[in-house]
Amino acid sequence: MTIATFADLLQEARKQPKPQRLLFVFVRAELPDFPDADQRRRFEQGEGGVLVPVVCVDKSTEELTSMAALVEESRRTEIEWDLVFTAAMDDPKDDAEVERQLQRMMESLQMGNITAYLAFDHHGNAVNVA
């Protein structure tokens, strides 16, 4: 199944034989340090920039009802974000392991390795980040 929306992700995660933990890293697009004129122009047009992780969280599929609920919860942090990257894992029932995986995910995103993750916008639509 192609995952085109956050609802698709939830549906697929709930179908798995083992309970799933969903890992979320919220990112904000920013200008790189010392941008040139072209980078600045593209960023102002809504293109380019660098993705900076601003907050991360994990949730079981039972804790999630919709993208709207996740967005509402994120608003309470008062941290602005542009996209959320998502990964799933079998629930290890070990918070330390979940934290290690979240840290690995954040480091991977900071290095620009985004292809292993699904990205969603505020409306729950999958975004192809190229």
N, C-alpha and C positions, 0 to 999 in steps of 0.2 A: 504494500500500500504506500502510496505517496503521501507524505505528510505536508499538507498545504496550510493547515491552521493549527492553532494551539489545541482546539477541540480534537483534532485528529491525533495529536500527540497523546493527549489524555486517554483517548479511546484505545490506542495501541498499547500504551503502558498498562492499562487495566486488563488487557487480554493476556499479558505475559503469564507464564506458569508460576513464576516467583514474584512476590511483591516487589515493586520498584520504588526507588528513590529518584526523584528528579532533582538535578542540580542546576541552579540558575546563577549566571553571572550577568549582572546588569552593567552595561557600558554606556559611556557618553562619547560622542565624537568631538574631538578637539583639534585645533591646529597643532601641527608638530612644532617642536622648538625651532626657532629661527626659520619660519616659512619664507619661501620666495614669493614673488608676486603672483605666479601662476597657482601655487598651492593656496594662497590666500583667496584668490578669485574663485577657484573651484570650490573651496570650503564655503564661501559666502553664497554659492549657488546650490549648496546642499550636497556637494560631492567631495570625495576625498577626506582628508584628515586622518587622525589616528584614533583608534578605539581604546579608551581608557576604562578599565574596570572600576566601578564606583561602589558596588555592594554585591554580596553573594549570599545565597540562601539555598537550603535544601528542603524539599517537601515530599511527603509520601503522596501517593495518588489519592488516598482518602482525605488528605488535607486540602486538596485542590478541587474547586468546583468549576472554575472558568478563568479565562484570561482577565476578564473584568475584575474578578475578585483578587487576582494577583496584582493587578495594576493598582487597585484601591489600597491594598496592603503596602505596596511600595510607596504610595503617596504619603503614607504616615511617616516614612523615614525622612521626608522632605529633601531627598536626594534626587536630582534630575537625572534622567537617563534617556537614551535614544533607542537602544535595542537591548534585548535580553537573549543571551546565548544559553542553550539548554543541552544537557546530556542526561542519560538515564543509566542507572546501574541496579543490579539486584540489591535489595535492601540488606546490608550486612548486619543490621541491628547493633552496629558498633559506631558510635558517634565519631571516634577518632579516625576510623577509616573513611567516613564520609568527609570529614574535614580535610584529610590528605588528598582525596579526590577533588574537592573544591579548590584546594590550593594548587594542585597540578593543572586544573582547568584554567584558573586565573593566570598562572605563569605561561601556559600555552597560548592563551589569547594575547597576553602582553608581547609575546614573541611573534605575533601575527599568524599563528597556526589556528585558523578558524574552520577549516574544512571538516573537522570531526564533529562539529556541533551544529545544531539547528539554531537559527536566529529568528526571532519574532519581533514585530513592532508592537506598539501599544494596543493595537486592535486585534492582536492574535494571529496576524497573517505572517506566514513564513516569508523571510526576506533572503534573497540571494545576495550575499555580500561578496563581491568580487574584488 
